[in-house]
């Protein structure tokens, strides 16, 4: 019995009950950094997520926010679209109702100067 308990103590804990990152985890990993990747519905992206809630890309801007543990993105007059996320090291996988909908690599800071 002790061996079983010891083995259970050594297992990694999930970030969230569903394996998704919490808003706190997302803030720590993404805010103040740039994510470069691709979304299945819209293609490639590279965006800096400023601490003031703004998003800066090469030729556009937007706003980020949180809805519970989902990160939300709004561009122009469009309503925000929100995703849960799995974070592993410097990678993020954006999860929607149908499962994985995109992914990206987290880059420290704002290397493109947006």
C-alpha positions as CSV (number, residue, x, y, z in Angstrom):
1,X,0.0,0.0,0.0
2,X,2.8,2.4,0.8
3,X,4.4,1.8,-2.6
4,X,1.1,2.6,-4.3
5,X,0.7,5.9,-2.3
6,X,4.4,6.8,-3.0
7,X,3.9,6.1,-6.7
8,X,0.7,8.3,-6.8
9,X,2.6,11.1,-5.1
10,X,5.2,11.1,-7.8
11,X,2.7,11.4,-10.7
12,X,2.5,14.9,-12.3
13,X,-0.7,16.7,-11.4
14,X,-2.9,18.0,-14.3
15,X,-3.0,21.7,-14.8
16,X,-6.8,21.6,-14.6
17,X,-9.5,18.9,-14.2
18,X,-9.8,18.7,-18.0
19,X,-6.0,19.0,-18.6
20,X,-6.4,22.6,-19.6
21,X,-4.4,25.5,-18.2
22,X,-6.1,27.8,-15.8
23,X,-6.3,31.6,-16.4
24,X,-3.5,32.0,-13.9
25,X,-1.3,29.6,-15.9
26,X,-2.2,31.3,-19.2
27,X,-1.4,34.7,-17.8
28,X,2.0,33.5,-16.6
29,X,2.9,31.8,-19.9
30,X,1.5,34.2,-22.5
31,X,0.9,37.8,-21.2
32,X,3.9,39.9,-22.0
33,X,5.1,37.4,-24.6
34,X,4.6,36.7,-28.3
35,X,2.9,33.5,-29.7
36,X,3.7,32.4,-33.3
37,X,1.6,29.6,-34.7
38,X,-1.4,28.6,-36.8
39,X,-5.1,28.3,-36.3
40,X,-7.1,25.7,-38.4
41,X,-9.8,28.3,-39.3
42,X,-7.6,31.3,-40.0
43,X,-4.0,30.2,-40.8
44,X,-0.8,31.5,-39.4
45,X,-0.4,34.2,-36.8
46,X,2.3,36.0,-34.7
47,X,1.0,38.2,-31.9
48,X,2.3,40.0,-28.9
49,X,0.0,40.0,-25.8
50,X,0.7,43.2,-23.9
51,X,0.0,43.4,-20.2
52,X,-2.6,46.2,-20.8
53,X,-4.9,43.8,-22.7
54,X,-3.9,44.8,-26.2
55,X,-2.8,42.4,-29.0
56,X,-0.2,43.5,-31.5
57,X,0.4,41.7,-34.8
58,X,2.4,42.8,-37.9
59,X,-0.5,44.7,-39.5
60,X,-3.3,44.6,-36.9
61,X,-4.2,45.1,-33.3
62,X,-6.8,43.6,-31.0
63,X,-7.7,42.9,-27.4
64,X,-7.3,39.9,-25.1
65,X,-9.3,39.0,-22.0
66,X,-10.4,36.0,-20.0
67,X,-13.7,34.2,-19.6
68,X,-13.1,31.9,-16.7
69,X,-10.1,29.7,-17.8
70,X,-10.5,30.5,-21.5
71,X,-8.5,33.2,-23.2
72,X,-10.5,35.4,-25.5
73,X,-9.4,37.4,-28.5
74,X,-11.2,40.3,-30.2
75,X,-10.2,42.0,-33.5
76,X,-12.0,45.0,-35.0
77,X,-15.7,44.9,-34.5
78,X,-15.9,41.2,-34.2
79,X,-17.0,39.7,-30.8
80,X,-14.4,37.9,-28.8
81,X,-13.6,34.3,-29.6
82,X,-12.4,32.2,-26.6
83,X,-10.3,29.0,-26.3
84,X,-9.0,26.8,-23.5
85,X,-5.4,25.9,-23.8
86,X,-2.9,23.2,-23.0
87,X,0.6,24.6,-22.2
88,X,3.7,22.4,-22.3
89,X,7.0,24.2,-22.0
90,X,7.2,26.8,-24.7
91,X,4.2,25.5,-26.7
92,X,0.5,26.2,-26.5
93,X,-2.4,24.2,-28.0
94,X,-5.7,26.1,-28.4
95,X,-8.7,23.9,-27.6
96,X,-12.2,24.6,-28.7
97,X,-15.5,22.7,-28.6
98,X,-14.3,20.3,-31.3
99,X,-10.8,19.7,-29.7
100,X,-7.5,21.1,-31.0
101,X,-8.1,24.2,-33.1
102,X,-4.6,25.6,-33.3
103,X,-1.2,25.8,-31.7
104,X,1.8,28.0,-31.3
105,X,5.3,28.6,-29.9
106,X,5.7,31.1,-27.0
107,X,8.5,33.6,-27.6
108,X,9.8,35.7,-24.7
109,X,8.8,39.4,-24.8
110,X,8.1,41.3,-28.0
111,X,10.9,40.3,-30.4
112,X,9.3,42.0,-33.4
113,X,8.8,45.3,-31.6
114,X,5.0,45.6,-32.2
